[in-house]
């Protein structure tokens, strides 16, 4: 027997499923937001937030999406930011040799690897399939320190997890405390991200993973995106230097200009000038952070469940495509 909803309930469901009109937005922007609403219904991410300079344009969350979720490879952005904060404070330099901060890293081409190389995925480390570092490895840093070199540092860019584990360890050494403890005071507290709304995985040796392992809320990730959107400012307080924001969002390797420092870069904006057509990062299972300075758009997607590679492509691709369309529609000419 087919069950039917009472008329009032049916009308409520219809109203909730219909995309809201947003007065003042051009039609291409309305269309992009409608397609993002369709994406939520089709793929069910736990959180999809779209904002423009602090104004919410879309906020869809499940119960899980209201709490902390593993950010996966978006963690790399926070590792890169930690290095930037320490650079601003004079505790390290982007072009420091890694061995200056991790003395066990030495010999041959290893002596030429810098922190910049690690953050730009151009360290020359041998590629390692999959992710052998978590959750059962008791000493991740010892594992990656033993990795061999495959290429001259800076000669090419290859997406790499191990480099971010090394960069996070170097940052912790320069900070004089665990990476999460440093970022609690240097980043999360100034951003207004509450204690208890985020955490960071570590191994048995106490190493915080730099390539993944940050667990935080969609609101915390949105606040982080706004920091980058606003050039390192939160309100009237500068957290991150203008020079590091600019450096991290420019191409770092001539062989592959899509790599910044942590960020992936997306071509020129609609005026053909820097800043680029936004910068972004994604993680396994469909996590996305997209920032477009010219329009003021920030997009966040977090997914709690495990997602197959076949599902991940449209989960990431649709959000990135429609957020770019939205940003272009809202960019002043």
N, C-alpha and C positions, 0 to 999 in steps of 0.2 A: 504494500500500500504506500502510495507516495505521500510524504508529509508536506504540508504547506505552512508558511509563516502567516501569522496574523497580518492584516493590511498595514497596521502602524509599524510593526517590526520590519516588514518588507520595505516600506518606504524609508526607514532609518538605514537599513543596509544599503539601499540604492544611493541614498544621500552620502553615506560615508565612502562608498566606492567611487563616487563621481569626483573627478579632480576639481579642486576649488579654483574659482577664478581669482586672479590676482590683479586688481586694478592698477593701471599705470605701466604694466609690463608690455613690451611689444609682442606681437603675435608669435614670432619665432621663439621668444623666450617662454611664452605660454605653452607652445607646442613641445618644447624640450622638457618642461616640467610635467606635462601630461604623459610623455613617454617614460619619464622616470617613475611616475605613479604606476604605469602599466608594468614596468620592470619589477616593482615591489610586489605586485599581485602575482606575477609569473614566477619569480625566483625566490621570494620571501627572505630577503636579507633581514638580519635582526635589527639593524639600525641603518637608516639612510637619512642623512641630514644635509640640507643645502641651505647656505646662508649667503647673503650679500652685505658685506660690511656690517655685520652684527644683526641684520634683519633676517629672520627665518623665512625662507621661501618654501621649504618642505621639511617635515619632521615625521618620519614613520619609524616606529619601533615595536618590537615584540616585547614580552616580559623580560626575556634574556637581554634584549637590546637596551634595557634601562640600567643594566649593571655592567661591571667590567668584563671585557672580552679580550682574548689573546690577539694582539695586533700583528703577530707573526712578523713578516719582513718590514712592516712599517717601523719596527724597532730600530732598524738601521738609521732612520731619520733622527732618532733621539740620541743614538751613539754619535752621529756626525755633529749634532747640536752640542753635545757634551764637549767634544773636541773644540768646537768654535768658542764656547764659553770659556774654556781653559786658555785658549789662544788669546781671547780678549783680556783675560786676567794676567797674561804674561807668564803662565806656568808651562806652556809649551808653544811650539810653532808648527804650522802645517808642514813645513819642509824639514822638520827634525827627522833624522834617521830613527827608525823604529827601535834600533838597538840602544839608543840613548835612554829610552824609558823601560825597555825590556832587555836587559843585558844577555839573557840566554839566546836571544835572536842575533846570530852572528855567523860570519863566514861566507866568502864568495859573494854572489849576487845579493844575498840577504843584507849585506852591509849597505846596499844602495836603496833599499826600500824605505820610503818615507811615510809619514802619516797621511799625506795627501794621496799617495798611491793607494793606500788601503781604502780610503773613503771614495776614491774614484774608480775602484775596481780595476786598477792597473798595476797591481803589485808584482805580477809575474809569477805568483804562486801556482803550483801544479793544480789543475782542475780536479775536483773530487766530486764524484757522482753522488747525488742525494745529500742527506744531512746526517752524517755519522756522529754528530756532537751531542745530541740530546735524544731522549731524556736519561739514558742509562750510563753515559760516559762519566766516570767519577772525576776526571781532570781534563776538561776541554782545552785549557790553555796549553798543557803539556802535549796534547795531541797535535794541535795546529802548529806549535813551535817546532815540531819535528818534521813538518811538511817540507818537501823539496821545492826548489825554484824551477820553473819551466821556461820563463822568458825574462828578458831584461826588463827591470821595472820601468814603467812608463811607455813601453813599446807598443802595447795594445791594451784594450779594455775587455775583460771577461767577467761577467757577473759572478760574484764570489761571496760565500758566507764566511770563510775562514778569516779573510782580511778584517771583517768587522769584529770578530772575536778578539783579534789582536789589537785593533784600535780601541775597543772598550777596555781591555786590560791596560793598555798604555795610558788611557785617560784616567783610569782609577789610580794608577801609580802616580801620575802627575797631581791628581787631586789629593792624594794622601788618605783616601777613604774609598769604600766600595762605590761603584758607579751610581747605584740607586740612592745612596745616602747623599752623594754630591748633588745629583739632579733634584732631590727633594728640596734642597735649600736654594739651589741656583736657578732652577727652572719651574718646578711644579708649584712651589709656594708663591713665587711672584706671579705665576699665571692664574692663581686662584683655583688650582686643581686640588680638591680636598684630600687630606691623608685618609687612606682606606679605600679610595676610589681607584687606586692603581697599585700594582706590585710588579716584581721583576724576578724571573726564574734565575736560579743559580745551581751550580753543580756541587758535588760533595766537598770540593776544595774551596768553595766560596766564590768562585768566579761567576760574575753576572754575564750572561750571554749578550753579545753585542749585535748579533744578526737577527735574533728573534728573542721572545721571552718576556717582552713587556705586555702586561695585562692592564687595560684601562678602559674607561667609559668613552662612549661616543662624544659626550660633552668635553671630556678632557682632550680628545683628539681634535675636536673642532677649535678649542682654545689654542692648541698648538698651531693649527693651520692659520688662525688669525694672527698669531705672533709673526709668522713668516709673511703673511699678506701685508701686515703693517710695518714691514721693514725692521723687525726686531723690537717693536714697541708693544706694550700693553697699556693702553690709556696714555698717561703722562710718564710712565716709567719705561726706560729702556732696559731691556733684558739682554738682547743679543746685538752686537755691533752691526751697523749698516754695511761695513766692509765685509764681514763674514757672510751676511745674507747675500750680498752681491757675488761674492766669490763662489759660494755653494750653488748658486743658480746660473752659473755660466759653464759652457763646455770645458771639460778638464782634459780631454784627450782628442787630438785631431783625427785619430783613426775612427773614433765613434763619438760624435758630438752629443749624443743623447745622455751621456753620463755627466752629472754635476758632482757635488759632494753629498752623497746620500740620495739626492733627488734624481729623477729622470726628467729630461727636458723635452719640450714638445714644439719645436719649430717657432718661427717668428709669429708675432701677434698680427692682428688684422691691419695694423698700420705699417707692417714691415720693419718694425724697430724693436729693440729690446724694451721691456722684458719679453721673454719668449711667450709662446701661446700657452702659458701656464707651465707648472711643473708638478710632478706627481710621484707617487710610489704605490705599489700594490703588494699584497702578500697572499700566500697560499690560502685557499678557502674563500677568496673574494674580497679581502680587505682592500680599501682604497682611501687615499687622501689626495685631493687635487686642489691646487691653489692657482688662481689667475689674478695677478695684481691689477691689471688694467681695468678689469670689470668689478673687482672686489668679491668675486665668487670663491667660496670654499665648499667642497663636497667631501663628505665622509660616508664610508660604508664599512660596516663590521658584520661578520657572520660567525656565529658560535659553532655551528655544526661543521663536520668534515664535508668538503665539497669535492666531487670528482673533477679531474682535469677537463672533461668535456663540459661540465656545468660551469667551471670557473671562467672559461673564455667569455661566454655571454654575460656572466655576472660582472666581470670587470669591464669588458668591452663596451657594454651598453651604458654603464654609468660614466665611463670616461668620455665616450662619444657625445652623450647628451649633455654632460656638464660643460664640455667644450662648446657645444652649440649654444647653450645658455649663455656662457661667458662671452662668446662672440656677439650675441644679440644684445648684450648689455654693455658692450665696450663703446665708449664715446669715440666718434670718428674725428 
